[in-house]
Amino acid sequence: MEIHQIIKKMLITEKSNIDRETANKYHFEVDRRANKVEIAHAVEKLFKVKTTEVRVLRVIGKKKRMGKVMGQKSSWKKAIVTLAEGSRIEVAEGV
């Protein structure tokens, strides 16, 4: 799998901003088939940083109602990547 297919987007939320500022952790939406090793290599190659830890969790899609019809949002995978001391992703700074 290519590195551009593994990392879909960077998540910008209140919790991710707090993690980024205090613990140097970045949140990403990743491909459901990717594992921790592939995610770590993709982040290191894309952003030219050194990773120390990768945590992965599956986010189950919520059920939604549109009138009488019940639907469900897609499930997705989230990765929380901790960078080495002194490493920063410049794209996320100032967001």
ChimeraX commands (.cxc) that place a marker at each C-alpha (Angstrom):
marker #1 position 0.00,0.00,0.00 radius 0.5
marker #1 position 1.35,3.46,-0.87 radius 0.5
marker #1 position 1.93,6.07,1.83 radius 0.5
marker #1 position -0.59,8.44,0.26 radius 0.5
marker #1 position -3.26,5.74,0.54 radius 0.5
marker #1 position -2.48,5.01,4.19 radius 0.5
marker #1 position -2.86,8.55,5.58 radius 0.5
marker #1 position -6.17,10.02,4.47 radius 0.5
marker #1 position -6.24,13.27,6.43 radius 0.5
marker #1 position -5.08,14.98,9.60 radius 0.5
marker #1 position -7.80,15.43,12.20 radius 0.5
marker #1 position -8.17,18.92,13.63 radius 0.5
marker #1 position -10.33,18.88,16.77 radius 0.5
marker #1 position -10.10,20.41,20.23 radius 0.5
marker #1 position -8.71,17.20,21.69 radius 0.5
marker #1 position -6.14,16.80,18.90 radius 0.5
marker #1 position -5.00,20.41,19.34 radius 0.5
marker #1 position -4.51,19.86,23.08 radius 0.5
marker #1 position -2.59,16.62,22.44 radius 0.5
marker #1 position -0.42,18.33,19.83 radius 0.5
marker #1 position 0.49,21.23,22.15 radius 0.5
marker #1 position 1.05,19.26,25.36 radius 0.5
marker #1 position 2.24,15.78,24.37 radius 0.5
marker #1 position 3.45,16.17,20.74 radius 0.5
marker #1 position 0.74,13.75,19.50 radius 0.5
marker #1 position -0.94,14.07,16.11 radius 0.5
marker #1 position -4.27,12.50,15.08 radius 0.5
marker #1 position -4.86,11.07,11.61 radius 0.5
marker #1 position -7.65,9.31,9.75 radius 0.5
marker #1 position -6.02,6.27,8.15 radius 0.5
marker #1 position -6.96,3.42,5.84 radius 0.5
marker #1 position -8.81,0.61,7.63 radius 0.5
marker #1 position -6.36,-2.03,6.36 radius 0.5
marker #1 position -3.21,-0.23,7.60 radius 0.5
marker #1 position -1.32,-1.46,10.65 radius 0.5
marker #1 position 0.85,0.43,13.15 radius 0.5
marker #1 position 4.14,-0.21,11.34 radius 0.5
marker #1 position 2.79,1.01,7.98 radius 0.5
marker #1 position 1.29,4.11,9.64 radius 0.5
marker #1 position 4.60,4.95,11.35 radius 0.5
marker #1 position 6.55,4.60,8.08 radius 0.5
marker #1 position 4.01,6.71,6.19 radius 0.5
marker #1 position 4.14,9.56,8.73 radius 0.5
marker #1 position 7.94,9.50,8.79 radius 0.5
marker #1 position 8.20,9.61,4.98 radius 0.5
marker #1 position 5.44,12.17,4.35 radius 0.5
marker #1 position 6.38,14.69,7.03 radius 0.5
marker #1 position 10.09,13.85,7.51 radius 0.5
marker #1 position 9.82,13.38,11.29 radius 0.5
marker #1 position 10.73,10.61,13.76 radius 0.5
marker #1 position 7.87,8.70,15.43 radius 0.5
marker #1 position 8.10,7.00,18.81 radius 0.5
marker #1 position 4.63,5.50,19.28 radius 0.5
marker #1 position 1.49,4.77,17.26 radius 0.5
marker #1 position -1.89,4.03,18.79 radius 0.5
marker #1 position -4.73,2.83,16.57 radius 0.5
marker #1 position -8.46,2.67,17.20 radius 0.5
marker #1 position -11.51,1.82,15.16 radius 0.5
marker #1 position -14.34,4.37,15.14 radius 0.5
marker #1 position -17.68,2.68,14.55 radius 0.5
marker #1 position -20.10,4.60,12.31 radius 0.5
marker #1 position -23.15,6.05,14.06 radius 0.5
marker #1 position -26.70,5.18,13.10 radius 0.5
marker #1 position -28.54,8.13,11.53 radius 0.5
marker #1 position -32.18,8.61,10.64 radius 0.5
marker #1 position -33.37,10.41,7.51 radius 0.5
marker #1 position -37.15,10.54,7.90 radius 0.5
marker #1 position -38.39,6.96,8.07 radius 0.5
marker #1 position -35.17,5.45,6.77 radius 0.5
marker #1 position -32.41,4.35,9.14 radius 0.5
marker #1 position -28.89,4.57,7.79 radius 0.5
marker #1 position -25.39,4.26,9.14 radius 0.5
marker #1 position -22.27,6.35,8.64 radius 0.5
marker #1 position -19.13,4.56,7.53 radius 0.5
marker #1 position -16.74,3.15,10.11 radius 0.5
marker #1 position -13.15,4.41,9.97 radius 0.5
marker #1 position -9.76,4.02,11.62 radius 0.5
marker #1 position -7.98,6.65,13.66 radius 0.5
marker #1 position -4.27,6.77,14.52 radius 0.5
marker #1 position -2.64,8.80,17.28 radius 0.5
marker #1 position 1.05,9.23,16.47 radius 0.5
marker #1 position 3.55,10.42,19.07 radius 0.5
marker #1 position 6.59,12.15,17.62 radius 0.5
marker #1 position 10.12,12.16,19.03 radius 0.5
marker #1 position 11.27,15.06,21.15 radius 0.5
marker #1 position 11.96,18.10,18.99 radius 0.5
marker #1 position 10.01,16.83,15.95 radius 0.5
marker #1 position 7.05,18.84,14.72 radius 0.5
marker #1 position 4.76,18.73,11.71 radius 0.5
marker #1 position 4.83,22.22,10.21 radius 0.5
marker #1 position 1.52,21.84,8.34 radius 0.5
marker #1 position -0.42,21.53,11.62 radius 0.5
marker #1 position 1.20,24.49,13.37 radius 0.5
marker #1 position -1.00,27.55,13.75 radius 0.5
marker #1 position -4.25,25.74,12.98 radius 0.5
marker link #1:1,2 radius 0.2
marker link #1:2,3 radius 0.2
marker link #1:3,4 radius 0.2
marker link #1:4,5 radius 0.2
marker link #1:5,6 radius 0.2
marker link #1:6,7 radius 0.2
marker link #1:7,8 radius 0.2
marker link #1:8,9 radius 0.2
marker link #1:9,10 radius 0.2
marker link #1:10,11 radius 0.2
marker link #1:11,12 radius 0.2
marker link #1:12,13 radius 0.2
marker link #1:13,14 radius 0.2
marker link #1:14,15 radius 0.2
marker link #1:15,16 radius 0.2
marker link #1:16,17 radius 0.2
marker link #1:17,18 radius 0.2
marker link #1:18,19 radius 0.2
marker link #1:19,20 radius 0.2
marker link #1:20,21 radius 0.2
marker link #1:21,22 radius 0.2
marker link #1:22,23 radius 0.2
marker link #1:23,24 radius 0.2
marker link #1:24,25 radius 0.2
marker link #1:25,26 radius 0.2
marker link #1:26,27 radius 0.2
marker link #1:27,28 radius 0.2
marker link #1:28,29 radius 0.2
marker link #1:29,30 radius 0.2
marker link #1:30,31 radius 0.2
marker link #1:31,32 radius 0.2
marker link #1:32,33 radius 0.2
marker link #1:33,34 radius 0.2
marker link #1:34,35 radius 0.2
marker link #1:35,36 radius 0.2
marker link #1:36,37 radius 0.2
marker link #1:37,38 radius 0.2
marker link #1:38,39 radius 0.2
marker link #1:39,40 radius 0.2
marker link #1:40,41 radius 0.2
marker link #1:41,42 radius 0.2
marker link #1:42,43 radius 0.2
marker link #1:43,44 radius 0.2
marker link #1:44,45 radius 0.2
marker link #1:45,46 radius 0.2
marker link #1:46,47 radius 0.2
marker link #1:47,48 radius 0.2
marker link #1:48,49 radius 0.2
marker link #1:49,50 radius 0.2
marker link #1:50,51 radius 0.2
marker link #1:51,52 radius 0.2
marker link #1:52,53 radius 0.2
marker link #1:53,54 radius 0.2
marker link #1:54,55 radius 0.2
marker link #1:55,56 radius 0.2
marker link #1:56,57 radius 0.2
marker link #1:57,58 radius 0.2
marker link #1:58,59 radius 0.2
marker link #1:59,60 radius 0.2
marker link #1:60,61 radius 0.2
marker link #1:61,62 radius 0.2
marker link #1:62,63 radius 0.2
marker link #1:63,64 radius 0.2
marker link #1:64,65 radius 0.2
marker link #1:65,66 radius 0.2
marker link #1:66,67 radius 0.2
marker link #1:67,68 radius 0.2
marker link #1:68,69 radius 0.2
marker link #1:69,70 radius 0.2
marker link #1:70,71 radius 0.2
marker link #1:71,72 radius 0.2
marker link #1:72,73 radius 0.2
marker link #1:73,74 radius 0.2
marker link #1:74,75 radius 0.2
marker link #1:75,76 radius 0.2
marker link #1:76,77 radius 0.2
marker link #1:77,78 radius 0.2
marker link #1:78,79 radius 0.2
marker link #1:79,80 radius 0.2
marker link #1:80,81 radius 0.2
marker link #1:81,82 radius 0.2
marker link #1:82,83 radius 0.2
marker link #1:83,84 radius 0.2
marker link #1:84,85 radius 0.2
marker link #1:85,86 radius 0.2
marker link #1:86,87 radius 0.2
marker link #1:87,88 radius 0.2
marker link #1:88,89 radius 0.2
marker link #1:89,90 radius 0.2
marker link #1:90,91 radius 0.2
marker link #1:91,92 radius 0.2
marker link #1:92,93 radius 0.2
marker link #1:93,94 radius 0.2
marker link #1:94,95 radius 0.2
view
